[in-house]
Amino acid sequence: MTTWKSPGPAYLFCPADRPERFAKAAAVADVIIVDLEDGVAPEQRGTARANIAAADLDPAAIIVRVNPVASADHDLDMAMLRDSAFSTIMLAKASSADEVRSLEHFAVVALCETPAGVSAVEEIAECSNTVGIMWGAEDLVAALGGYSSRHDDGSYRDVARYARARTLIAARAHQLVALDAVYLNFKDLDGQCDEATDAAAMGFSGTACVHPTQVTVVREAYRPTSAQVEWAQMVTHGAQGREGVFQIDGLMVDGPVLAQARQILNRIDQL
């Protein structure tokens, strides 16, 4: 199985037809997702591919989002990448395990953002070259025939929540990186903070950003608070030399609670 360790929780999309932004994105984000798909107009994709081929970027912190397998641009994207140093790709609109397996020489972050992709997410997670899974709300809802993934208060509709949860469970069941979807209202940093905090609490590895201003917000949202760290240290220290269920400060502690405390401390080491 191919493995890929996430260097941090803040992933930033950067259109490949804007090479002047590459260095700026690399300076702020943990991972750059250099985009050849929706972020680039079809007539600019040839230039965008040339920009990636010529880019002086660290492949360890770069994911290249390629066009869907069935699209006319996909083969051109892959031909360019086979001659490059970049080996981790994000497959847009991934719809089946066969599509992921067809990219066997690359580490794949499968972007499950269609009804077919969400339905096949467990099989996609089982592919030996899958290293991560991300979900996408807007393409999913559009493909379903809908027009809004969120309620007026900004919360997700049930179908989006279902796709989010299913993606997370499938990814983590196979020890893969799990990426939460973008928060499009990039001026609403409070909303971004709330959503990223929720993602971190549930177990997502990171959150994708559409604007540099979101990066710091996401990184801080994934960082445990001082109160969380204090609680986790209390639980783990109290567990030393004990077995089974025990009580600390009015809290009944068993294996799952201890595991959650250790997850909080692990996040400190990852940031």
N, C-alpha and C positions, 0 to 999 in steps of 0.2 A: 504493500500500500504506500502511495506517495504521501508524504507529510509536509506541512508548511506551517510554521509557527508564526502567529500574528505578532508583529513587533509592537503593537499598541492598539488602542480602541478607536482611534480617529482616522477614518478613511475619507479621502477627498477626491471627488470626481474632477477631472481636468480635461477639457476637450483637446483632442490631439491636433486640431488645426490652429491651436494657440500656443506654439512652442515657447513664446516669451513668458508664459505662465508656469512652465515646468519647474524651474528652479525655485520660484516663489512658493509653489505648492509643496515641493520637497522640503522647504525650510520650516513649514508649519505642521504638516500632517505626518502621522505615523506611516501611512501607506497612501500612495497616489494611485487612483484608478484612472489611467490614461484612456480616454474614451474615443472609440472609433464608431460608435453606434449613434444613439439619439442625440448626443451632444454635438454632432458634426453633420452639416448639410451633405446630402448625397454627392453633390458635385465637388465637394472639398475633400472627400475621403482619400483620393489618390495623394493629394498633398499631405494629408494627415498621416498616412502610412509612411511617407518619406520622412516626415518629422520624427516619428518614432524610431525609424531605422537610424537616423542621424543623432538621436538624443544621447547625451552623456548623463545617464541616470543609473543609480544603483539598482540592478535587477532584483535584489533582495527586498526592496521596498516598493516595487512597482507591480501592479496588475494591469494588464491591457484588456479592456473590454472590447471583444470582437463581435461582429454582427452575427445574427442567428444563422444556424447551419443551412437553412433553406433559402437564405438570401443570396443575391448576386455578389455581394461584397465579401461574403465569408471566405471563399477560397482565396481571394486576393489578400485578405487580412492574414490568413494562415501562411501563405507563401512568403510574405514579408517577414513574419515572425520566425519562420524556420531558419532564416538567415541572420537572425538577430541574437542578442544575448538574453532576451526576455523569455522566460519559461513558465510564468504563471499568468493565466488568462482568466477573464470572466466571460462566460458564455451567455450572451444576452438571450432571453426568452428560451432558455433550456427547456426542452419538452420531453426528453426521454433519456434513459440510461444509454441507449445506443448512440445518441448524439455525443454524450460525454466520452464514451469508449472510443469513438472515432478520432478523438484528440489525445490518443494514448501517450504521445511524447511530451505532453504538456500537463502541468498541474492546473486543475480546473476549479474555479469558484463558479458553481452553477447558479445563475440568476433565475430563480423560479418565479415568473411573473405572468404566467398564463394559466388557464384552467388545466391544460395538459401537464404543465410543469409542476404545479402544486399537487396534482393527482399522482404524479410519478416521483415525488420527492424522496420517498423511502428507497426506491430502486436507484435513483441517482446518487443518493448518499452511499450506496454500497459499491459504487464503481471504484476501482483501485486507484484511479488518477484524480478522483474528487478530493479536494483539500478543504473546501468550504462551500457553504450554501448561503445565498442571500435571497430575500424575497422582495417583490415590488408591488405596491398597492395600486398605482395608477394604471399600469398596463393590464393588470389583472382585472380591475373593474371595467375597463374599456372593453376587454375581450369578452367579459360576461354580458356586455350590452348595457352596462350601467354608466353613470356619469359622475359619481362622487364616492370616494372611499371613506369620507369622514362626515360626521354629523356637524351641525352648525357650531357646536362647542369645541370642535377640533378632535374629538375622540373618534376612533375608528369604528366603522360599521362592522357588524358581526362577521361578514364574509372575510374582511381584511384581518380581523382578529384571529379567525380560524386559520388563515394562511400563515400568519405570523407564528402562531403557536406550533402548527404542524412542521413548519420549516425548522424552528428551533429544536424541537424534539428529534426530528430526523438527523439533524446535524450532530447534536450532542450525543445521540445514541451511538454514533460512529466516531466520536472524538474528533469531529471536524470543526473548523472555524465557522461560527454562526454570525452572520451580519444582519443587522436590522436595517429596514428600509430608510430612505431619505425623508427628511422633514422639509417639504418644499417651501414653506413660509419662512425663509431664512432671516427675515427681520424679527420674527417672534422667537427671540432667544430663550425666553422663559418656557415657551412651549417645547422648544428643542431640549431644554434641560430636563423637563418633566419626562419626556418620552425616552431620552437616553438613560435617565436614572432608572426608569421602569425596565428598560432593556437590560441594564447591568444587573438589576435585582433578580431578573428571571434567568440569567445565565448566558446572554448573548456575549460574543467575543468582542464585538465592536459595532459601530454605527456609521453608515455612509453619510457624507456631507455633500451638499451642493455648493457651498460658499465657504471661503476661508474663515469668516467670522464664527462659523459653527464649530470649528475644530477645537478651540479651547473649551467651549461649553461642553462638548462631548467628552473630552478628556477628563475634565473635572467631575462630570456626572458619573464616570466609571471609577473615580477615585473614592475609596471608602472614607466616610466622615470620621472625625475623631471619636465620636460616640460609638460608631460601629467597630472601630479598631479596639477601643477600650473594652467593649462587650466581648469581642472575639478573643482578645487576650485573656480576659477573665475566664471564659469558658475553656480555652485550651490549657491554661495553667491549672485550672481546677480539675481537669480530666487526668492529669498526670498521676499515675499510680492507681487509678480507679478503673473498674471494669463494669460494663452494664449500665443501667440507668442510675443517675445520681442527681442531687439537687444542689443548685448554686443560686444563692440570693433569691430564693422563691421560684426559680425556674427549673423545671424538670428537664434534664439533659440526657439525651440518648444519642445513638449513632448519627442519625440525620442532622440533629442540632449541632453536634460537634463538627460534622462535615461542612455545614454552612459557615461555621466560625472559621474553619480553615480556609474556605474559599475567600472569605474577606481578607484574610492575611495574605493569601496568594496573590490577590489583586494588587496589593501594595508593591510586591516584587515585580509585577508586570508593568508598572507605570513609572 
